[in-house]
Amino acid sequence: MNRILIVGIDTVAGRSLADKLSGTCDLAGLWFRTPTALSGVTATKINRTALSEHAATATTVVFCGAASQSSWNRNFGTFRAEDKWLTPCILAAKASDSRMVFVSSDAVFSGPWVFHDDDSVAHSEESSAEQLRRFESQVQQLKNSLIVRTNIVDGKGMVQDALRAVEKGRSVSVDAGTYATPVTRSAFASSLVDCLAAGMTGYVNIAGAERTSPFQLVTLLATNLECDAHRIVAKFDTEKPVERSLRCLRLRHELKQLPSLLKDTLEQLADDVTARRDRVTAA
């Protein structure tokens, strides 16, 4: 039986993948900061001993660190998990001959093209993009490795910050100049599971089908949730748009998958936000 180790099971990407895989394989997880418990999953805080022991019996090791969060989030660009644990994880995977999967980010791109292919080399020159490329290069040295570029959005992060401000009657400035193709956590996990099952290697984009900005996304979501969208103000930090949108050619051609439309992403986000509100109210 395949045994999959998720390093960073407490991230949005890691938890979503664990939820999708639960009950289908032998699954283990290591969390960075937040204790995470899932039925049928052996999960513990990461340390060198736990990493070595779990990787020794894993057929696949999936690393979901700070790079796996949405590049639109305010704290994106601080890669403490990668800096501390990616190299030990690579060494452990190499020692056990495990397949290595690294969840990276669309932030490796900034243009000049609007949509970037799976193997695009139009890389951004920003420091965070250079760090991401360094992490990717480390992983790429392993045979049969897979590097996933994505932008996962959920009801937290940038979305939560903006909606909370609006709900409290405050105006909020939201980036209107950075474009991407966001994907929900459930859609991301479904696609990644299929990539793993297909034995995919190299680079793959997992994204939505339509290009949008944080401002456009939050405005549409606020309208969907009947919030005062007029309090959301467009903010432009650069003279030219930052283009991080991804074209999912490998998903289309090799797995026959169609990326989700923006309306589907908005519906899922609205459900996430509503469910979180209900939990808070019930508590």
N, C-alpha and C positions, 0 to 999 in steps of 0.2 A: 504493500500500500504506500502511496505517496505520503510523505510527511513534510508539512510546510511549516516553517518558522517565520513568524511575522515580528520583525524587530521594529518596535514603535507601534504596538497594538493600541496605545492610548491616543494616537493621532486620528484625525478624521479618516484618512486613507486607510490606516491599519485596522481600525475598528470596523469600517465598512467592509473591507476585504474579509475580515474574520467572520462577520455576520453572514456574508455570502457563502463562505466555505464551510461553515459550521455543519457538522453532520455528514460531510461528503468526503472527508479525509482525516488523517491523523494531524491535528493542528496544535501548535504551541505558539506562545506569544511572550515577548519581553516588553515591558513598559518603561518609559523614560522617567516620567514625573508623576503621572496620575495612576494609582492602582486601578487595574482593569480586570474584571472577572466576567467570564462568559461560560455558559453551560457547555460542558464537554471540551473545554479548552484549558490546557495547562498554561497558566500565565503567571509571571513573576517579574520583579524589578530587575532591570538589566545590571549585570556585573560580569566581569571577565569569566568567572567560573561557569555561571549560568549560560552565557553566550557560547562558550566552548562545548559544554555538555549538550545543549540543544542542537547546535550546528552539526555536531558529530554524527547525529542520526537523521538529519534533515536531507531530503532530496532537493528542496528548494528553500532558499533564504530570501525573504522580501524585506528590504529596508525602507521604512516609511519615517523619515525624519522631518526636520523643519522645512526642507525643500518641498515636501509633499503638500503643504498648506497652500491656500490660494495666494498667488503673487499680488493680489489686490489688498491683502490684509496689511494693517498698519505696521505690524512687527516683522513683516517678511524681510529677509536679508540677514537675519541672525541665525547662523547654522551651527548652534552649539552641539546638537545631537550628531551631526555629520563630523564635526571637528573632533569629537571625543570618541565616537563609536564606529564610524564607517570603516576606517582602516582595520581595527580588530575584527570587524564583521567580515571583511573581505578575506583576511588571513584565515579566519575560522572556516569560511566557505571553501577556500582553496585547499585547506588541510583535509577536509572531508569530501572533496570533489563534489560539493553541492552546487546546484545552479544558483546564480545570484541575480536578483532583480532589484533595481534601484528606482524609486519613484522620485523623479526630478520635476522640473517646472518649465512652463512656457516662458519664464523670465530669462531664459538663455537667448531669447530673440527680442529685437526692438524695431525691426524693419530691415531693408526698405520695402520688402514685399508685404502685402496685406496678410496673405495666408502662407504659412510655412509648412513645407513637406516634412515627413518623418525624418529624412536624412538631410534637411536643409543645413547649410553652413553660413547662413546670414546671421551670425551671432552678435549679440549686443556687446558693447565695450564697457558696460557698467561693471563695477567691482563685484556685485552680487552674481552677475552672469559669469564672470571669470571664475569665481569660486565654484559655481555649479558645474562649469565645464571641467574644472580640476577634479571634482568628485566623480563626474561621469567617466573621465579618462582613467581614474583608478579602477572603477568597476569594469570598464571595457577591456582591461588587461586579462580578465578571467574568461576562459572559454565558455561558450553557451550563456553569456550574460545578456540581460535585457534591461534597457534604460527606457523608462516611461516618462514622457513629458505630458503635463496636464495642468489644469487649473480647476481644482475642486471647490465649489461654493456650497455652503449650507446655511442654516439659519444663524450661525455664529459669525465671528470675525467682522469684516467690513459691513456685511448686511445687518447684523445685530446692532452694531454701533449706530448706524444711520437711522434705523427704524426706532430705536430707543429714544434718540434725540427728537424725532418727529412726534412720537407718542407723548413726550413730555412738553410739547408745545414749542420746541426750540427749532430754529433753522439750522441746517447742517450743510456744509460744503462737501461735495463728493466729486472725485476725479472723473472728468469727462473726456480726458485726452489719452487714456491708456486702453487700448482695445484688445480683447481676448475672446476666446470661444469657451466659456465656462461650461462645466459639466457637474451634475449632481453627484453626490457620494454613491448613491445606489447604481446609477448608470456607469460610473467609473468602475465600481467593484465588479459589475457584470461583465464589462469588457475585459478587465484584467484577468478575471477567471478564465475567460475564453482564450486569452493570449497564453496563459500558463498551460492550458489543456492542449493548445496547438504546438507547444514547444517553441514559441516564437523567440528569436534572438535579435540582437542589434538595437535599433531605436524604433519606438512606436509612439505615435500621438494618440492620446485618449481625450477627446474633447467634444463639445457640442457642435452643432452644424452651423450656427449663426454667430456672427461677430457682433459684439456689443461692448459698452463701457460700463464701469461701476455706476456712473450717474444714470445711464439709461436703464440698467438692470434694477437699481433700487427704486427709481421713479415708477417703473412698470409694476414692481412688486408692491409698493406702497399703495398704488391705485387699486391693485387686485385686493389688498387687505383693507381697503376703504380708509386709509390714512390720508393726512393732508399732504399730498405730494408737492404742493406749492412751496413747502418749507425746504425742499431739497434743491440746493443751488449748485449749478455746474461750476467746477473749478478746473482751470487749465494751468498745469505746472510747466509745460513745455510749449515751444512755438509750433512744433510739429507733432502729430499724433504718434504715440508709441504703439507699434503694431506687434502684438504677440499671438495673434490668431493662428490656430493650428488646422491643417488639412489632414484628415484621417484616412489617407490613401490605403495604408496597410489593413486597417479594419474593414474598409470597403472591399478591397480586392481579395484579401486572403481569408477573411472571416465572414465576408458577405454581410457585414453590419452597416447599418445606417445610423450616423450620429443623431442624437436627440435634438429636436427643434427647440427654439427658445421658449415657446409657449409651454412645452412640457417641463422645461427647467423651472419656469416661473411657478407652475402648478405644484411641483414638488417642493420648492422653497416655501411657498405659501402654506403647504401642509406642515412642513417642519416648524415654521414660526408659530402656527396655530397650536400645534401639539405642545410646543415648549410653553406657550402662554397658559394652556390648560393645566399643565403640570405645576406651574408656579401658583396658579389660582387655587388648585386643589391642596397644595401644601400650606 
